[in-house]
Amino acid sequence: MSAAGSPLDDGGRSPRGPEEPSGLLDVLRVASVVLDARGRIVLWSPQAEELFGYTAQEALGQYAARIMVHEQHLDLVVKLFSDVMDTGQDWAGAFPIRRKDGSSRLVEFRNMRLQDDRGEVYALGLCADQSTVRRLEREVALSTRMIEQSPIGLAFADPELRFVSVNRALERLNGIPAEEHVGRSVRELLPQVDTDAVEAAMREVLRTGRPLLDQLVIGRTPAHPDEDHAWSVSLYRLEDSLGNVLGLAGMAVDVTEQHRAGLEAEAARRRLSLIADASARIGTTLELDRTAHELADVAVPELADIAAVDLLDAVVQGRRSALGPAEPAVIRALAVQAEDAPDALRAADPPGHIARYAPDRLVTECVRTGRPVMLPQVKDEDLPRIAGSPEAAELLGRAGVHSYLAVPLIARGEVLGALDLKRTRNPLPFGEDDLLLARELAARAAVQIDNARWYQNARDTALTLQRSLLPSHPPMTGGLEVASRYRPAGTTSEVGGDWFDVIPLDGAKTALVVGDVMGSGITAATTMGRLRTATTTLASLDLEPAVLLEHLDKITAGLDQAIATCLYAVHDPRLRQVRIANAGHLPPVRVRAGHPPELLDLPTGVPLGVGGVAFCTTAVDLEPGDRLVLYTDGLVETRRDPLDERLDRLRALLDGPDRPLEEVCDLLLRTLHEPDDSDDVALLIARATTPE
C-alpha cells in the first residue's frame, strides 16, 4: 500500500497502518439499501435483512416502496425519493416502515443520490432503528452533560497517555485551560507532581484492565503553585464493544483538606504516643545522668534530630540559681543524642562537661527567663548564639541545622536547665505543635530529673557518711592477712547499712566483723556507725562472741526499732582456731587447700534488735593458709535466682588454686554483684598466716 493510501494518525503526520474497527456502527446496526433510478432494490445488506425481515433474495429487484412502507405512506415516499433523485439533495428523517411480518417500526433514514462511472444514478439509504439511535443519543447527551457539569475532575487519555479531553472541573484543579491539555502528557503539564508514579499507574491499568481506585497523589499545580495539594485519583481502562482499548478515563478529587486533617490527626496521635512513651521511658531509675539520657533518647528522632539535656551546674550541686540579665550561665551537659548528625554531635558539649554560656546565648536566655526560645528558620548569623564556641557554630552550619528550639526544665517552680533541640534531616521547621510537645516532655522529665537530683545529693551524703564510718585496716594484723571491699547499691536504691571491721585484740588475736543494718539511707548509715563503734568498744573487753552479740542486741533494741544481722568472729593464731557467733547472718565460707570450699554450719541465731534469744559460739579450725570469707547478702542474693544456687556459685568461684586476696575480692564482686543490684555489699576475706 502506498503512503497515499495508508491510514494516518490524528495529526496526519505519518502512516500508522490499519486500526481495529469501532463498535459503534455495530451497536447501531446501520442497514444499507441501494435503489436504482426507478426505485427498485439493487443492493440489500445483512443489516437490512435484520431490520426489515426480508432476505436479499426476497428484496432484490422489488420496488422498495411496496415492501418497506405502508400503502398510506406510498405517495409521500415516492415524492421524497423523486426529490432526492431530481435535486441531489440528501434527506434525513424518521419514518415508519413495515416489516415482512406486518409489524411497524420507526426508523431513522439518511437518503442520498449516488452516481457511477457510466452516469447512472442510484439512491443510497442508510437506516437504523430509531429507538436504538435515541438511546445512544440520550446516553451520549447524559455522558456529555455529566462530564461537563461534574464537580469531579475527569480526563480521557489515549493509549500513549496523552490527554484527549478534560472537563471544566479538572481544568480548574490543574489551573490549565482544557485545550492546552489535549495532546500533552501529565509529565509535560504537571512537572511538580510525582509523574513517574502516576504514569506507571496509568500504564499498569492499560496493561491489565484492572481499575485503580483512590490513589493518593500529592504535588503542586499551576492552580496552586506555592503549596502542596492532595488528590484522590482513580483510573479505568476504556474499551469499545469489541474489546478494543481506546485509552484511559481518570477521575481526580481534591482531598487536600481531608489529607491535612489526616496528617494533623496522625501528628496528634504521634504526639500522644510520644508523651506516653516518655512517661514509660523517662525516670526508670533515680540516676541523674540516666534520666537525662532517657529524655534525649525520647526526643530523637520523633521531635528533633539532635537533642541535648543541660542543667545549671549550681542546680546539680543542690543550690538554687537565679541569673541576672548580664550573667553567664554555667551549664553542665548531662546527655546528648543525634540522628545521623556527626558534625552536630561534635558541636555539642560532651556529657559531664561544664561550660560558661554568655548572656547573649539562646540557652542562657531560656534558663534565665524560664521561657522557650524558638527559631523556626535558623540563619547563619543565628548560629553563634546557639553554639558554645565559634568552632561549634561552624560545625552546626556544616551539619545543616535549620531550626532550633530550647525549652526550660522547670520543677517545683525552679528552672533546672534546658532541653535543647535542633533539626537537620527533618525538613520541617519547628512549629507551635512542636513547641507544645517539647514543653510537655520537658515538664514531665523535669520532675524526674529533680527527683534524681535530690536523690543523688542525699545518696552522696549517705555514701560519704558511710565510707567515713568504714575502717581503713592494714593488710596484715596478728596472724591474718586480710582484704576487703565495700560496694554501694545500684543507683535505683539508697545507700544501705552494710559494714565490716577488722579489730586487733590482745594476745595477737583479731576480731572480724561483718554486719548489715536493715533499711537504707542516712538513717541506716548512722545506725551502722553506732553499732560499729559499740562493737569496737565491746571487742576490747575480750568477750566471747556470743556474749558480745548479746550486748549488741540490747544496744540495737534501743536504736529506734533498728534491726541488723551480724557475724562476729575472733581468730586466735596460737590455737589455730576461730570462734564465731552469728546473729541472723549468712554463714561464712572456709577455704582449705585440698578441700572444696564449705559453708560453715553455724547456729544462725536471730537478728540484732529482736531480743529474747541466746546466741551460740562455735569454734572452727583455721590452719595457716586457710581462708575465711565473710560477706553480706548483697553479694549473693538476687530476685531472679534461688539463694542456694547463688551460694553454690560463690563456692565455685572460691575453688581452685590459691591467688592474692585482692584478686579474689575483685573476682567475686565482678562476677556476682550486678551494677543495678538494689543492695550494697561488704566483703571481707582473711587468710591465716604462720605465727611468728
Summary of the structure (lengths in Angstrom):
residues: 692
radius of gyration: 49.7
end to end distance: 128.0
largest distance: 158.5
contacts: 2215
relative contact order: 0.06
helix: 38%
strand: 29%
